[in-house]
Amino acid sequence: MLFPRPKFEWTVKSTEKLSFQIVNDIAFGIKGYCAYSDQTDTCCCEEVWNDFYESGADKALSGDTLYVSYHNGQGKVKCYIGERISAADALPFTDVIPKCQWLTVKMNTTDDDIVNQKYNVILYDILPSTGLKRRIDLPTVEVFPRDMSADNFEWEIRIPIEKE
């Protein structure tokens, strides 16, 4: 009998340093455009963004732009694009996001591949190593500046969290 010689390979994986903050926030609503997407919330839901701009909803905003995405459990994502309003002003017209803790990460790119890599680092490296987990009952929130025309503008990813 002949047996092939065993071969061993070692891979050391290191993730980049990623600064984050834990933020406590009060309940709030969102005023703006709402639509459903067939994409997962790790994608940018480009069709929803295009419809948001084509509808002219962006012209009605006076503050930062929020992108809020909920999984509905049926392969679709409910997406809101608009601005933050008080929880009292939101009812009964829109969803209210309750008071909670958020893991926040600042970003300077909108490249989908890089953003998706950052989400993976947040969800699969940072959260497990800190003893935190993503609250699946609440949406992911992205906060963009009102003026997104500047190169490398800063924006923020917010993941709702709780202790494991």
C-alpha positions in Angstrom: 0.0 0.0 0.0 1.1 3.5 -0.7 0.0 6.4 1.4 0.4 10.0 0.3 2.8 12.0 2.4 0.8 14.3 4.8 0.9 18.0 4.2 0.1 20.6 6.8 -0.7 24.2 6.1 -1.0 26.8 8.8 -2.9 30.0 8.3 -2.8 32.9 10.7 -5.7 35.3 10.2 -5.5 38.8 11.6 -8.2 41.4 11.3 -7.5 45.0 11.0 -8.0 47.4 13.9 -11.5 48.8 13.8 -12.5 51.5 16.3 -16.0 51.4 17.6 -18.1 53.0 20.3 -21.1 51.8 22.3 -23.8 54.5 22.3 -27.0 54.6 24.3 -29.8 56.2 22.4 -33.4 57.2 23.0 -36.4 56.0 21.0 -36.8 57.7 17.6 -38.7 57.4 14.3 -37.8 58.0 10.7 -39.6 60.3 8.2 -39.0 59.6 4.5 -39.2 56.9 1.9 -40.0 53.2 2.6 -39.7 50.3 0.3 -38.9 46.6 0.2 -35.8 45.0 -1.3 -35.0 41.4 -2.2 -31.4 41.9 -1.1 -30.1 41.2 2.4 -29.2 44.1 4.7 -25.5 43.6 4.0 -26.1 44.9 0.5 -26.8 48.5 -0.2 -30.3 48.0 -1.6 -29.4 50.1 -4.6 -32.9 49.9 -6.1 -34.4 51.5 -3.0 -31.8 54.3 -3.0 -32.5 55.0 -6.7 -36.3 55.1 -6.0 -35.6 57.4 -3.0 -33.8 59.9 -5.2 -36.2 59.6 -8.2 -39.2 60.2 -5.9 -37.6 63.5 -4.8 -37.8 62.4 -1.1 -34.2 63.5 -0.6 -35.2 67.2 -1.3 -37.5 67.1 1.7 -34.8 66.2 4.2 -33.3 68.9 6.4 -30.8 66.8 8.5 -28.6 63.7 8.3 -29.9 60.9 6.1 -30.7 57.6 7.8 -30.9 54.3 6.1 -32.7 51.8 8.2 -33.1 48.1 7.2 -35.3 45.4 8.8 -35.4 41.7 7.8 -39.0 40.6 7.5 -38.2 36.9 7.6 -39.4 36.3 4.1 -36.3 37.0 2.1 -37.0 40.7 1.9 -35.7 43.7 3.6 -37.9 46.6 4.7 -35.9 49.8 4.0 -36.5 53.3 5.2 -34.4 56.2 3.9 -35.1 59.6 5.5 -34.4 61.6 8.6 -34.6 61.1 12.3 -37.7 62.4 14.1 -38.9 62.1 17.7 -40.7 58.9 18.6 -43.8 61.0 19.5 -43.9 62.5 16.0 -43.5 59.1 14.4 -46.6 57.4 15.7 -48.8 56.3 14.1 -47.2 57.0 10.7 -43.9 55.2 10.8 -42.0 52.6 12.9 -40.5 53.7 16.2 -37.0 52.3 17.0 -37.0 51.8 20.8 -34.3 53.0 23.2 -31.3 50.7 23.0 -27.6 50.4 22.8 -25.8 50.6 19.5 -22.3 49.5 18.4 -21.2 52.3 16.1 -18.4 52.4 13.6 -17.4 55.4 11.5 -16.7 54.9 7.8 -15.1 56.9 5.0 -15.9 54.7 2.0 -19.1 53.6 0.2 -17.3 50.8 -1.8 -19.7 47.9 -1.3 -16.9 45.3 -1.0 -15.2 47.3 1.8 -18.5 48.1 3.6 -19.5 44.4 3.5 -16.0 43.4 4.9 -16.5 45.9 7.7 -20.0 44.5 8.5 -18.4 41.0 8.6 -15.7 42.2 11.0 -18.3 43.8 13.2 -20.7 40.9 13.3 -18.2 38.0 13.4 -15.1 39.4 15.1 -16.0 42.4 17.3 -19.4 41.3 18.7 -18.3 37.7 19.7 -15.0 39.0 21.2 -16.8 41.6 23.3 -19.6 39.4 24.7 -22.2 41.3 22.8 -24.7 40.1 20.2 -26.8 41.8 17.6 -30.4 42.3 18.5 -32.3 40.8 15.6 -35.6 42.4 16.6 -34.2 45.9 15.7 -32.9 47.3 12.4 -29.4 48.1 11.3 -29.0 51.9 10.9 -26.6 53.8 8.7 -26.3 57.6 9.3 -25.1 59.7 6.4 -24.3 63.4 6.4 -26.9 65.7 4.6 -24.3 66.5 2.0 -22.8 63.3 0.5 -21.0 65.1 -2.4 -17.6 65.4 -0.7 -15.0 62.6 -1.4 -14.6 60.3 1.5 -17.3 61.8 3.6 -17.7 60.3 7.0 -20.8 58.2 7.9 -21.7 55.7 10.6 -22.9 52.1 10.9 -25.1 51.4 13.9 -25.8 47.8 15.0 -28.3 47.3 17.8 -26.7 45.2 20.6 -27.3 43.5 23.9 -25.2 41.4 26.2 -25.0 37.6 25.4 
